[in-house]
Amino acid sequence: MKANTTAALLGLMATSTSIFENTPVLGNTSESVSTVGSAPFGYTAGSAESVSNLKDKIKHVVWVLLENRSFDNILGGVNRTGLDNPTNNGNVCNPVNITDPNGATLCTRLKDFDSVVNDPDHSVTGNNFEFYGQFAPDDAAIQNGSITATNQGFVNKQLISYPTITPDVAAAQVMGYYSENEVPTLIDIVDEFTTFNYWFSCIPGPTNPNRACALSGTSDGHGSNDNDFNIAAIDVNSIFETASSKNISWLNYDGTNGAFSPDALFYNWTAANAPSNIVPIENFFQDTYLGLLPQLSYLNPSCCGLNTNSMHPDGNVSFGQIFVKQIYDAVRQGPHWNDTLLLLTYDESGGFHDHVPSPLAVRPDNKTYTETAEDGQSYTFLFDRLGGRMPTWLISSFAPKGHVENMGTNPLTGAVEAYSATSVLKTLGLLWDFEDFTPRVSNSPSFDHLIGPNARDDAPLILTPPKPFPNAT
């Protein structure tokens, strides 16, 4: 394994603990945050029976990472039993000024704009402020529980980033959530397939480190969207390199339109050995309908700004839903439907409020990242906690209908553990027989047990299209 010594990995594994240790549940969060999800088919995650069933049923995996949305932002207005969100549990509030807890507060609420013009801060130190109310919290204090996340800094941070907007506009932008009428495509998926209640991003930071962590189990010490991602300078193992070594066919379907590098080209291995595995996003739809999909299809949406389809804050939620609908409709109507696992998730929470605190996490390696915050403080991140909570869906003819999956189980310790992007690597490792990339992956819950023994025949042929929003921004 590149960039990690065996001794370092074993040492990190040996000291692993549950990521929810020292992370109290705050506010009106459901009790399910501390309990493992039900077993809809009676399988235990990672068991021989469950893995055998997974291998038998799933021959194709389609993996889509959208951009920068929190669970409460996208699903906060969805009234479905089991969802841990403001509509079900009650709205929550943030102070306008984190240093004045007795001052004005503004709360989660419905919003009606398709695109958020003021992109919320999702840097490492920005996330620190949003979660902990300070740019450079003491990491040892976070780890021992003497400092805990309260998720009270979102409105204040938006006002720091955009001092000319009003507090009410700031709250609408970062505390707002969508109504069921505004996200009908996603409502179909919630009703028809499996929604993860507690799925967190790999890193409390921006896009590229989170995408790298999803693909490699580590960001290789990167905490910002630095130039290494643009020049294929990431030198760690990835799902693409491992898949090739196992003769697992794969393609990175690229919808970036040249605005930035597709994710497979973060890696020097891909640039040197498999550049032809990166193909235009249009190929995905023809391959799906014609039954020509590889075993692993990884999709990059377009980003960022108006008229892009990743749901990035300054892009369009409606356009993102069209993209989701196009993917689902093609897979559902194509010949691979009954052997495909479609996983739809986001890369990170994008600076949007979520009421569930992010848990601690096992370090993937010994790398660190240092950043200078807006107030001039220096902060060093040890990659020892997760980022924000994000919507994630498991879509398959073998997925339970309308199921809400709560916490998973740490496969090394047996402790209650949150799902995250590295849960994909853990599950794909079970499917295709490859070793865990990092200690983070080794401690990540798999979701193989959510694939059932029998295919359903009641999944919709098409998803409901969204309607135009009353205001574009």
Secondary structure, 3 states (H helix, E strand, C coil): CCCCCHHHHHHHHHCCCCCCCCCCCCCCCCHHHHCECCCCCCCCCCCHHHHHHHHHHCCEEEEEEECCCCHHHHHCECCCCCCCCHHHHCCCEEECCCCCCCCCEEECEECCECCCCCCCCCCHHHHHHHHHCCCCCCHHHHHHCCCCCCCCCHHHHHHHHCCCCCHHHHHHHHHEECECCCCHHHHHHHHHCEEECCEECCCCCCHHHHHHHHHHCCCCCCCCCCHHHCCCCECCCCHHHHHHHCCCCEEEEECCCCCCCCHHHHEHHHHHHCHHHEEEHHHHHHHHHHCCCCCEEEEECCCCCCCCCCCCCCCCHHHHHHHHHHHHHHHHHCCCHHHEEEEEEECCCCCCCCCCCCCECCCCCCCCEEEECCCCCEEEECCCECCCECCCEEECCCCCCCEEECEEECCCCCCEECEECHHHHHHHHHHHCCCCCCHHHHCCCCCHHHCCCCCCCCCCCCCCCCCCCCECC
